[in-house]
Amino acid sequence: MSRQISTFFGVGLLPWAPGTWGSLAALLIGWAIEHYLGFWPLVLATLIATGAGFWACQSELRDRPTDDPSEIVIDEVAGMWLAMLFPAFGFYMRDMSMVWPGPIAAFLFFRLFDIRKPWLVGRADRRHDPIGVMLDDLWAGVFAGIATILAAALYHIFLI
């Protein structure tokens, strides 16, 4: 079961850039959760993905504790859903479901922070342990969420 969770049910086994595939799958599923079920189910899904991700990473990396295999993408899912919570909350406060470009901006910012690994993202990545596998993407999610909200604020201040 840890293999299925860690690869997000096989998404991480797709060729070429599995982290991007995992983030894209998270974007589509997370957006659907928020649109059809609401903000709070997305919060719950994020918490479940995060808890399951820590467990699956510990289990999958038991015999190779310093690895960060590219097929493990549950960390991208948890981080991406965390990033999406920021715009989702803004829409929730207006009694609306997320609309373009909020989730897309969260995806783009998340990929940027996940790939570039600035500050706390890079520090977590340099842990080289199962906890670090999850933490770097959670930090990337926090930074992506903040960047998404800042971009939305700038857009609404200067362009509308």
C-alpha positions in Angstrom: 0.0 0.0 0.0 2.9 2.4 0.7 4.1 2.0 -2.9 0.6 3.0 -4.2 0.4 6.0 -2.0 4.0 7.1 -2.6 3.6 7.0 -6.4 0.1 8.5 -6.1 -1.4 5.4 -7.6 1.1 5.1 -10.4 1.3 8.8 -11.5 4.9 8.9 -10.3 5.8 6.1 -12.6 5.0 8.2 -15.7 8.1 8.9 -17.8 9.8 12.4 -18.0 9.3 14.8 -15.1 7.2 12.6 -12.6 7.2 15.5 -10.1 5.4 17.7 -12.7 2.9 14.9 -13.5 2.3 14.4 -9.8 1.7 18.2 -9.4 -0.6 18.2 -12.4 -2.6 15.3 -11.2 -2.9 17.0 -7.8 -4.0 20.2 -9.5 -6.8 18.5 -11.4 -8.0 16.3 -8.5 -7.7 19.1 -5.9 -9.6 21.5 -8.1 -12.3 18.9 -8.6 -12.5 18.3 -4.8 -12.8 22.0 -4.1 -15.3 22.6 -6.9 -17.6 19.7 -6.3 -17.2 19.1 -2.6 -16.0 22.4 -1.2 -13.1 24.0 0.7 -13.2 21.9 3.8 -12.9 18.6 1.9 -9.8 20.0 0.2 -8.4 20.8 3.7 -9.2 17.2 4.7 -7.6 15.8 1.6 -4.5 17.8 2.2 -4.2 16.6 5.7 -4.7 13.0 4.6 -2.2 13.3 1.8 0.3 14.8 4.2 -0.1 12.2 6.9 -0.1 9.3 4.3 2.9 10.9 2.6 5.0 10.9 5.7 4.0 7.3 6.4 4.6 6.1 2.8 8.0 7.9 2.6 9.1 6.3 5.8 8.0 2.9 4.7 9.3 3.1 1.1 12.7 4.6 2.1 13.3 2.3 5.1 16.1 0.5 3.4 17.5 3.5 1.6 17.0 6.4 4.0 19.0 9.0 2.1 17.2 8.6 -1.3 14.6 10.8 -2.8 13.4 8.7 -5.8 11.6 10.6 -8.5 8.7 8.2 -8.6 7.7 9.3 -5.1 5.2 12.1 -5.8 2.9 12.0 -2.8 5.0 14.9 -1.6 4.1 16.9 -4.7 0.4 16.1 -4.1 0.5 17.3 -0.5 2.5 20.4 -1.4 0.3 21.3 -4.3 -2.9 20.9 -2.4 -1.4 23.0 0.4 -0.6 25.7 -2.2 -4.2 25.5 -3.5 -5.7 26.0 -0.1 -4.6 29.7 -0.2 -6.6 30.8 -3.2 -9.4 28.3 -2.3 -9.8 30.0 1.1 -10.0 33.4 -0.6 -12.8 32.1 -2.8 -14.4 30.3 0.1 -14.6 33.6 2.0 -16.5 35.0 -1.0 -18.8 32.0 -1.0 -17.4 30.8 -4.4 -15.5 27.9 -5.8 -12.0 28.6 -7.2 -11.8 29.9 -10.7 -9.0 30.5 -13.1 -6.3 31.7 -12.6 -6.0 30.9 -8.9 -5.3 27.1 -9.1 -3.1 27.6 -12.2 -1.0 30.2 -10.5 -0.6 27.9 -7.5 0.6 25.2 -9.8 3.1 27.4 -11.6 4.4 28.9 -8.3 4.6 25.5 -6.7 6.7 24.1 -9.6 8.9 27.1 -9.4 9.6 26.8 -5.7 9.8 22.9 -5.9 12.4 23.1 -8.7 14.5 26.1 -7.5 14.3 25.1 -3.8 14.9 28.5 -2.2 15.6 29.0 1.5 13.5 26.6 3.7 12.6 24.5 0.7 16.3 23.8 0.0 17.1 23.3 3.7 14.4 20.7 4.0 15.6 19.0 0.8 19.2 18.9 2.2 18.0 16.8 5.1 18.3 13.7 2.8 15.8 11.7 4.8 12.2 10.6 4.4 10.9 13.6 6.4 12.9 16.0 4.2 11.2 14.4 1.1 7.9 15.6 2.4 9.0 18.8 4.1 10.6 20.5 1.0 7.3 20.2 -0.9 5.2 21.4 2.0 7.4 24.5 2.3 7.2 24.9 -1.5 3.4 24.7 -1.1 3.4 27.4 1.6 5.5 29.7 -0.5 3.5 29.0 -3.6 0.3 29.7 -1.8 1.6 33.1 -0.5 3.0 34.0 -3.9 -0.4 33.2 -5.4 -2.2 35.5 -3.0 0.3 38.2 -3.5 0.0 37.9 -7.3 -3.8 38.1 -7.0 -3.6 41.2 -4.8 -1.3 42.9 -7.2 -3.5 42.0 -10.1 -6.6 43.4 -8.4 -4.8 46.5 -7.2 -3.1 47.5 -10.4 -5.0 45.9 -13.3 -8.7 46.0 -12.2 
